[in-house]
């Protein structure tokens, strides 16, 4: 996907931008890829959308595995990688290792080649 293609979300764009983190123009394409390739089903996708730390980890993973790695995609991936690490650190400090979302987010970051 080119950067221009990533910005074109078509009818799959969220008109309310109800993402668990601040919306970015490339989210519609990344979300579509996630739903079609990464997601284990509707209940898993819903779980991802309910947890900011896991959502950002999945965004990071999808940006990492996209075929065409432009400099914009790489920058976005690093931005979300850092955001995920920050959220994991905050949740571990506040609650310890509780909740499946944090555990899955940590496992997700473990497979990303930075």
C-alpha positions as CSV (number, residue, x, y, z in Angstrom):
1,X,0.0,0.0,0.0
2,X,1.2,3.4,-0.8
3,X,0.7,6.3,1.6
4,X,-2.0,7.7,-0.7
5,X,-3.8,4.3,-0.6
6,X,-3.6,4.2,3.2
7,X,-5.3,7.6,3.4
8,X,-8.2,6.3,1.3
9,X,-10.6,4.6,3.7
10,X,-13.6,4.3,1.5
11,X,-16.9,3.3,3.1
12,X,-15.0,1.4,5.8
13,X,-13.9,4.7,7.5
14,X,-15.3,5.3,11.0
15,X,-17.4,8.4,10.6
16,X,-17.3,8.9,14.4
17,X,-13.6,8.1,14.8
18,X,-14.5,6.0,17.8
19,X,-11.0,4.4,18.1
20,X,-9.6,3.8,21.6
21,X,-6.7,6.1,20.8
22,X,-6.4,9.3,18.8
23,X,-7.4,8.7,15.2
24,X,-4.9,8.8,12.3
25,X,-5.7,9.1,8.6
26,X,-4.2,5.6,7.9
27,X,-6.5,3.8,10.4
28,X,-9.2,2.8,8.0
29,X,-6.8,0.8,5.8
30,X,-5.0,-0.6,8.8
31,X,-8.3,-1.6,10.5
32,X,-9.5,-3.3,7.2
33,X,-6.2,-5.2,7.0
34,X,-6.6,-6.2,10.7
35,X,-10.2,-7.4,10.2
36,X,-9.4,-9.4,7.1
37,X,-6.0,-10.8,7.9
38,X,-5.0,-10.5,11.6
39,X,-8.3,-10.8,13.6
40,X,-9.3,-14.1,15.0
41,X,-13.0,-13.2,14.6
42,X,-15.6,-10.6,15.5
43,X,-15.3,-11.1,19.3
44,X,-11.5,-10.7,19.1
45,X,-11.8,-7.6,17.0
46,X,-14.3,-6.2,19.5
47,X,-11.9,-7.0,22.4
48,X,-9.1,-5.1,20.6
49,X,-11.4,-2.1,20.0
50,X,-12.1,-2.0,23.8
51,X,-8.5,-1.8,25.0
52,X,-6.3,1.1,24.0
53,X,-3.0,-0.7,24.8
54,X,-4.0,-3.7,22.6
55,X,-5.4,-1.6,19.8
56,X,-2.2,0.4,19.6
57,X,-0.1,-2.9,19.7
58,X,-2.2,-4.3,16.8
59,X,-1.8,-1.1,14.8
60,X,1.9,-1.4,15.4
61,X,2.0,-5.0,14.2
62,X,-0.1,-4.3,11.1
63,X,2.1,-1.3,10.1
64,X,5.1,-3.6,10.6
65,X,3.9,-6.4,8.3
66,X,2.5,-4.2,5.5
67,X,4.1,-5.0,2.1
68,X,5.3,-1.5,1.0
69,X,7.3,0.0,3.8
70,X,7.5,3.8,3.0
71,X,9.2,6.1,5.4
72,X,5.8,7.4,6.6
73,X,4.7,3.8,7.5
74,X,7.9,3.2,9.3
75,X,7.6,6.4,11.3
76,X,4.0,5.6,12.1
77,X,5.0,2.1,13.2
78,X,7.7,3.5,15.6
79,X,5.3,6.1,16.9
80,X,2.7,3.4,17.8
81,X,5.4,1.0,19.1
82,X,6.5,3.8,21.6
83,X,2.8,4.5,22.5
84,X,2.2,0.8,23.2
85,X,5.3,0.6,25.4
86,X,4.2,3.7,27.3
87,X,0.7,2.3,27.9
88,X,2.1,-1.0,29.0
89,X,4.4,0.7,31.5
90,X,1.6,2.8,32.8
91,X,-0.7,-0.1,33.3
92,X,2.0,-2.3,34.9
93,X,2.8,0.6,37.3
94,X,-0.8,1.1,38.2
95,X,-2.2,-2.4,38.3
96,X,0.6,-4.9,37.8
97,X,0.2,-7.6,35.2
98,X,-3.5,-7.8,35.2
99,X,-5.8,-8.3,32.3
100,X,-5.5,-10.2,29.0
101,X,-5.2,-7.0,26.9
102,X,-1.8,-6.1,28.5
103,X,-0.5,-9.7,28.2
104,X,-1.6,-9.9,24.5
105,X,-0.1,-6.5,23.8
106,X,3.3,-7.6,25.3
107,X,3.2,-10.8,23.3
108,X,2.3,-8.7,20.2
109,X,5.3,-6.4,20.6
110,X,7.6,-9.5,21.1
111,X,7.0,-10.5,17.4
112,X,7.6,-7.1,15.9
113,X,11.0,-6.5,14.3
114,X,11.9,-2.9,15.0
